Amino acid sequence: MPLNNQMKLEFLSIPANISFARATVAAFASQLEFTLSDLEEVKVAVSEAVSNSIIHGYRNASDRFIKIYAGLTG
């Protein structure tokens, strides 16, 4: 049976939440048959995106929210 699933994650733009976002998105992506290497790449991409949002997008303002939307089709 094909898998169709979506998620939305919203959290404060603080560095402590980078690992939370990375782990959550990787857990969501693991519903598909990714290799461990693929999941590591997902984690790196999420870490970089969230870090860049905190540093460059929000200029380290800890009162802003970051939203991640993800979808799976397989």
VENTAVEN-V848057 format. One record per helix or strand of 3 or more residues. SS is the DSSP state (hx for helix, st for strand). FROM is the first residue (numbers start at 1). TO is the last residue. If there is no record, write none. Layout:
# VENTAVEN-V848057
SS FROM TO
SS FROM TO
This chain:
# VENTAVEN-V848057
st 4 12
hx 17 29
hx 36 57
st 65 73
